[in-house]
Amino acid sequence: MKRATLLLPLLAANPTVGGQAVMEGVMMRDRDRLAIAVRKPGGDILLDVRPWYSLTAARLLKKPFLRGFPILLETLVNGIKALNYSAQLAVAEDEEEGELGPWAMGLTLAASIGFALLLFVVTPHLFSLGMKAAGLSGGVEALSFHIWDGLFKVALFIGYIVAISYLPDVRRVFEYHGAEHKVIWAYEQGAPLSPAGARGYSRLHPRCGTAFLLFVLAISIVLYAFLVPWLLTLYAPATGWIKQAYIVALKLGLMVPVSALAYEVIKIAGKFHTNVVCRLISAPGLFMQMLTTKEPDDRQLEVALAALRGAVEREPAS
């Protein structure tokens, strides 16, 4: 464990750098390693540098349109571990307290994925069935059903973000989220990596995970509207409730290609963020970041800078 310095030297920008806000801190990742910087209750910044847990070591899984889903899973694993670590440091003085074991991590990951699928796949489907029962929609073979499904999905996503933003602890995380983006922008633009150098940059970034989730929602709406009715022409259970369960299962299975396609879209949009078309593609995600990021103070920028240094510096700090 090493202490973080608060003023960083100018570093050569690498577009592989990404991050995530955690409890009273920031996690930054550069290629095969990550760094978690957390401000302890006493005011010190603690930095932990560790390998990035990867599911894409095989060459095949690095290929475009194959890498999206495993990268999503590995990001969830590393993100949950970083959140668990930061939560322990943010409230306790014992930094060596044990983290989640393999079984606990597996259960946490399964619960997180299960909650997301229940909220954003199963619940909108049930709402759309309610619209059909009310005579405001056709059946699952009709485009109107999937339009309602998409509207409910987007409404639930935005409503969920707005609701949790009122929680004080979540607002703090959103401030660190803003600090993460400002520091990454400063790093990518070759600006001095200090709180003053990062402060003027935007708290919005086109490669943000919020944008990725929004792309997943948008692509799933389009694919479900056309693929589900077509798949039902190939096979459809006769029993009503079995048919609905079958359709939900189809939607769950389609999340693999949906996430793969969304990942490629966000990669292109982030790489060519000055292009007019890419700016239009990124606009909804940037709008959502108005909700998921808040303006950080200099102390939060210091933490984000410490995490960046831990991730990108390949030589031990002097």
WOCORGI-V608125 format. One record per helix or strand. SS is the DSSP state (H for helix, E for strand). FROM is the first residue (numbers start at 1). TO is the last residue. If there is no record, write none. Layout:
ss=SS from=FROM to=TO
ss=SS from=FROM to=TO
This chain:
ss=E from=2 to=3
ss=E from=17 to=22
ss=E from=25 to=30
ss=E from=33 to=39
ss=E from=45 to=51
ss=H from=59 to=62
ss=H from=67 to=91
ss=H from=102 to=133
ss=H from=143 to=164
ss=H from=168 to=188
ss=H from=195 to=199
ss=H from=209 to=234
ss=H from=240 to=271
ss=H from=276 to=292
ss=H from=298 to=312
